[in-house]
């Protein structure tokens, strides 16, 4: 009887994996600077939020996504609320796609994600550049968008496998 409850507790912990991964990813703003790769960065929270909002809308709450954006702003030094707005706009795009899609496809999700990050990053950097008068490096922003777009399909496959193992592949 004790083994069953231990397994049940472990499974409940693994079901919270996307939440834990989101918190860790916003607190650990990595861009591979220690590898001397100057122009290699991607926005993992965008990938995580888009995928889990699209496939399992109940796994990440909007309040948690908003709070993780505030944490990201504190860690990265952006004006408070900018990342929260970006994360919630990513949720809007994924919610829209989820509602209009009849037959899900990884490639369609991927290209719509590309459109979503282009629109969201353009809007956020427009706000940061014009309203808050922050100096921006457009080349590094473009590289970040490109790598985020390219890595989505890889992480989507990994998250699909995780979802099959933990949740049995059922969407909520």
C-alpha positions, 0 to 999 in steps of 0.5 A: 500500500505504501508503494502505491502512494509513493508512486502516486505522489511521484506522479503528482510531482511529475505532473507539475513538471511544466510549472517547475520548468517555467519557474526555473527557466525564468529564474535562470536566464541563460544565453550561453555566454559562458561558452563564448557563443555571442549570438546564441540565445533563445527564449525558452519560456516562450516555447514552454508557455506556447506549447503547454497553453496550446496542448494542455491549457490547464497545466499552466494558469494565467496567474502563474504565467503572469507572476513568472513574467514578473520574476523574469523582469526582476532577473533580467532588469526589464521594466516590470510587467513587460515579460508578463505582457509578452507571456500573456500575449503568447497565451492569447496566440496559443488559445486562438490557435487551439480554438480554430484548429480542427486537426492539430499538426506540429508543423502548423503549430510551429509556423504559427508559433513563428508568427506569434513570437514575431508579433509579440517580440516586435510589440514588446521591443517597440514598447521597451524602445519607445516608452522606456527608451532602452537601447536595443541590439536588433541583431541579437534580437533577430538571432534570439527570435530565429533560434527560439523558432528553430528550437520549438520543434525540438522541444515540442517533440520532447514535450509530446513524449513527456505528455505521453509518459506522464499524462497518457497523451490526453489533452485537457 
